[in-house]
Amino acid sequence: MGVDAITIRRTIRAFHMYLAGISVHDGLLRTDARHGLPVSESDLYAEILRKHSHGPTRLFRQQSCMAWAGKVVNRTRDTITLLNPHAIKLGTPGIADLGGLTSVIVTEAMVGQILGVYLALECKFGRGRATTEQKDFIAMVNRLGGRAGVVRSSEDAGRIIIGGYISSPLTVLKC
């Protein structure tokens, strides 16, 4: 293998579980035994998706990352070798961890139509803080009429989904 090839090693099952927001540890949601709180961001994603992605609301995991493309010259269960690899950027910088739509019945002035409202939930765990790009994305979604904010619990997510306020050390957002 020369400089024109790259080998990528990943456990494909673990990667797919990560993309789905599922904890890799036994495929179960890990929680703090005393408080029943998620113990990582991926566990928080899974809890929010489980509790809130049903009925009039649909949430999904969103990613912003760099990936590699090229001609696959060798593939095993956990290794892919690419010929002439090139990096590609996916997603939008600062995009929220969870996005989706929720159905809202509008006022009589809008003839009682139901419309979808974009949701953007930036999940943070422990001392995690939103980046400037993430704060800018949240501000844009709110400015354009969506509902967005930083969440640290399933309850925070529920407040954003129904259009409540979220207060955090970062900022106070009207959602």
Secondary structure in CASP SS format (residue, H / E / C, confidence):
PFRMAT SS
TARGET T0000
AUTHOR 0000-0000-0000
METHOD secondary structure of the structure
MODEL  1
M C 1.00
G C 1.00
V C 1.00
D C 1.00
A E 1.00
I E 1.00
T E 1.00
I E 1.00
R E 1.00
R C 1.00
T C 1.00
I H 1.00
R H 1.00
A H 1.00
F H 1.00
H H 1.00
M H 1.00
Y H 1.00
L H 1.00
A C 1.00
G C 1.00
I C 1.00
S C 1.00
V C 1.00
H C 1.00
D C 1.00
G C 1.00
L C 1.00
L C 1.00
R C 1.00
T E 1.00
D C 1.00
A C 1.00
R C 1.00
H C 1.00
G C 1.00
L C 1.00
P E 1.00
V C 1.00
S C 1.00
E H 1.00
S H 1.00
D H 1.00
L H 1.00
Y H 1.00
A H 1.00
E H 1.00
I H 1.00
L H 1.00
R H 1.00
K H 1.00
H H 1.00
S C 1.00
H C 1.00
G C 1.00
P C 1.00
T E 1.00
R E 1.00
L E 1.00
F E 1.00
R E 1.00
Q C 1.00
Q C 1.00
S C 1.00
C E 1.00
M E 1.00
A E 1.00
W E 1.00
A E 1.00
G E 1.00
K E 1.00
V E 1.00
V E 1.00
N E 1.00
R E 1.00
T C 1.00
R C 1.00
D C 1.00
T E 1.00
I E 1.00
T E 1.00
L E 1.00
L E 1.00
N E 1.00
P E 1.00
H E 1.00
A E 1.00
I E 1.00
K E 1.00
L E 1.00
G C 1.00
T C 1.00
P C 1.00
G C 1.00
I C 1.00
A C 1.00
D C 1.00
L E 1.00
G E 1.00
G E 1.00
L E 1.00
T E 1.00
S E 1.00
V E 1.00
I E 1.00
V C 1.00
T C 1.00
E H 1.00
A H 1.00
M H 1.00
V C 1.00
G C 1.00
Q C 1.00
I E 1.00
L E 1.00
G E 1.00
V E 1.00
Y E 1.00
L E 1.00
A E 1.00
L E 1.00
E E 1.00
C E 1.00
K C 1.00
F C 1.00
G C 1.00
R C 1.00
G C 1.00
R C 1.00
A C 1.00
T C 1.00
T H 1.00
E H 1.00
Q H 1.00
K H 1.00
D H 1.00
F H 1.00
I H 1.00
A H 1.00
M H 1.00
V H 1.00
N H 1.00
R H 1.00
L C 1.00
G C 1.00
G C 1.00
R E 1.00
A E 1.00
G E 1.00
V E 1.00
V E 1.00
R C 1.00
S C 1.00
S H 1.00
E H 1.00
D H 1.00
A H 1.00
G H 1.00
R H 1.00
I H 1.00
I H 1.00
I C 1.00
G C 1.00
G C 1.00
Y E 1.00
I E 1.00
S E 1.00
S C 1.00
P C 1.00
L C 1.00
T C 1.00
V E 1.00
L E 1.00
K E 1.00
C C 1.00
END
